[in-house]
Amino acid sequence: MAATHPESTTQRTRKRRGRVDTPSAPSADGQARPPKSKLREWVEALVFALVVMLVVRTFLFDLFRIPTPSMEKTLLVGDYLFVSKLHYGVRTPISLGIPFTKIYVPGLTLPHTRLPGFTEIERGDVIVFNYPPEDLPIDRKTHYIKRVVGLPGDTLWIQNKVVYVNGEPQSLRPTMQQYWRVIKSDPRIMLPEVRLAELGIEEVQPTPDPRQVLIMATPGAAEAIAQWPYVERVEPLVIPRGGTYSDLMYPPGMGYSPDNYGPVVIPAQGLNVTLTEENWPYLEPVIRRYEGHTTGRQQDGTFLIDGRPATTYTFRQDYYFVMGDNRDNSEDSRFWGFVPMDHVVGKALFIYFSWDGRHHLPRLNRLFKPIR
């Protein structure tokens, strides 16, 4: 028969009061530990939550807000995005500092790599990346978001606003917008604001010709306006080569414009290219900035890489050509060049919240909307 122990007077008293105290856990020396204070419990819970958040945002997912209209109408100012770092592979930390700030130890670069992902970057993906031209450690650079237009190894050019990739024209997506020229049959006619608003058009600009106005619109909206009886035709507003844009494009001085650009060959890992007068202007910055070499030219024009004559170069990583969906209001690869793979943060998956700053209201119809 098992032995039983009589209850003490204190135990019987606690039960009668409806309460049973949990005894303190013994310490290593057998002595009872004092219970944790409420403040200590709160601090430990906060530290645990911060560690979990740090791990999740560093290695799994991250959250971003859209601050500019360069992706409208696909993404709106005030959209909050859920971005996966797992799709293309997690990038390990590159600098040492306070996470999610630009406070870091200057001059110190950590050994870094990209873990395997479960998908490759595809043409049309909307990606978040670190802004390449910024002079900071890669993971401390400003976050940008654009759509991938050109993949590693592609030949890309833009002719009269149409993007061509390997000779194939790329159609505008339904949510992309650009400037269109609306030619009216009568200069006295004003485009009705109500009908424009129904088509999502907010920007209308006059021109010196009273028969013409400029609108910022999607392809569907432009096509709808072209059917109005007092509209003669609607055509894209095209900026020709040369002019004031030449020195603003990448690379400068090539005579490019946002609507007439290239052709350029997008560098790819393992791609061996013959260096020429035509490709050196846009490949040399890549070799110098992102591949880590010194570059130059001899007096006879010979290309120099790390001080030695070179006629070819083999790239060590992939690069991407990106553009904003708001084609005429986007600072993208046309202006500053390619996105190196080591600058890619992740894939934008869906909108988890959206705030309309103009009306100070949430956009409930955009909650959990997938990004396509």
Helices and strands as residue ranges (DSSP letters): H 9-16, H 38-59, E 61-65, E 79-84, E 126-130, G 138-140, E 143-150, E 155-159, E 162-165, E 168-170, E 178-184, H 193-198, E 204-206, E 212-217, H 219-226, E 231-236, G 243-248, E 261-265, E 272-274, H 280-289, E 295-297, E 303-305, E 308-309, E 312-314, E 319-323, H 333-336, E 339-340, G 341-343, E 344-356, E 361-362, G 364-366, E 369-370
